[in-house]
Amino acid sequence: YDYIANNGSTTGIPSTMLTGSTVLRSGAPAQFLVRRIYESNAVAGALTTIHVIIKPNARLLAGTVVELKGLTGSPTVNSAVLQLSGAGAGLFLRGQGTWTQCS
């Protein structure tokens, strides 16, 4: 049996009943309601900061990977540690990400 708590009481449900694609799902696909990306300086070759703003339609679980693809033109080399900043930086593991240069 698997157990589900609801308002302080616990109910046992046979594990065989917890199969299929709709068990404990919201029915709505995960998506970002706000998706914005912009740079602080549009001058070619100048130092710039890339700003990324996202707002998911549901809480992201611990261990979720947020991946940005297609950012081209940066001379920044690959880095296992990319320091994040801003109000939401602490929501990410150690306030860090990684950077892999797009070819």
Solvent accessible surface area in square Angstrom, and as a share of the most:
residue,aa,sasa,rsa
1,Y,161,0.61
2,D,61,0.32
3,Y,144,0.55
4,I,59,0.30
5,A,81,0.63
6,N,99,0.51
7,N,155,0.79
8,G,84,0.81
9,S,69,0.44
10,T,89,0.51
11,T,78,0.45
12,G,34,0.33
13,I,43,0.22
14,P,54,0.34
15,S,58,0.37
16,T,114,0.66
17,M,134,0.60
18,L,50,0.25
19,T,97,0.56
20,G,66,0.64
21,S,81,0.52
22,T,114,0.66
23,V,47,0.27
24,L,147,0.73
25,R,164,0.60
26,S,102,0.66
27,G,75,0.72
28,A,62,0.48
29,P,100,0.63
30,A,98,0.76
31,Q,95,0.42
32,F,56,0.23
33,L,102,0.51
34,V,55,0.31
35,R,170,0.62
36,R,132,0.48
37,I,87,0.44
38,Y,102,0.39
39,E,90,0.40
40,S,70,0.45
41,N,50,0.26
42,A,92,0.71
43,V,101,0.58
44,A,102,0.79
45,G,93,0.89
46,A,40,0.31
47,L,170,0.85
48,T,50,0.29
49,T,74,0.43
50,I,72,0.37
51,H,64,0.29
52,V,59,0.34
53,I,68,0.34
54,I,51,0.26
55,K,115,0.49
56,P,40,0.25
57,N,54,0.28
58,A,63,0.49
59,R,219,0.80
60,L,74,0.37
61,L,139,0.69
62,A,112,0.87
63,G,76,0.73
64,T,67,0.39
65,V,124,0.71
66,V,47,0.27
67,E,114,0.51
68,L,87,0.44
69,K,165,0.70
70,G,55,0.53
71,L,54,0.27
72,T,100,0.58
73,G,77,0.74
74,S,32,0.20
75,P,121,0.76
76,T,64,0.37
77,V,114,0.65
78,N,98,0.50
79,S,42,0.27
80,A,86,0.67
81,V,87,0.50
82,L,64,0.32
83,Q,122,0.54
84,L,51,0.26
85,S,102,0.66
86,G,61,0.58
87,A,120,0.93
88,G,32,0.30
89,A,15,0.12
90,G,71,0.68
91,L,158,0.79
92,F,80,0.33
93,L,131,0.65
94,R,175,0.64
95,G,9,0.09
96,Q,55,0.24
97,G,24,0.23
98,T,99,0.58
99,W,35,0.12
100,T,111,0.64
101,Q,76,0.34
102,C,58,0.35
103,S,151,0.97
